[in-house]
Amino acid sequence: DALSPREREVLQLIAEGKTSREIAEILNLSVKTIQSHRTSLMQKLDLHDKGELIKYAIQKKIIEI
């Protein structure tokens, strides 16, 4: 998998429905950093919206439904 541990962590929290602000608070990072991670994830994975990120997270068993 091409994702760093931090990217996987951010992806998991996005897929769980957390907002950028909530993720930033959980990980003690800035909202801007979380937005950068989200952009990086979408570019790396060639995904275009939050729904596709969630689908990817489920398929790769990063989260369970």
QUIJOUR-V598197 format. One record per run of one state. SS is the DSSP state (helix for helix, strand for strand, loop for the rest). FROM is the first residue (numbers start at 1). TO is the last residue. If there is no record, write none. Layout:
ss=SS from=FROM to=TO
ss=SS from=FROM to=TO
This chain:
ss=loop from=1 to=4
ss=helix from=5 to=15
ss=loop from=16 to=19
ss=helix from=20 to=27
ss=loop from=28 to=30
ss=helix from=31 to=45
ss=loop from=46 to=49
ss=helix from=50 to=59
ss=loop from=60 to=65
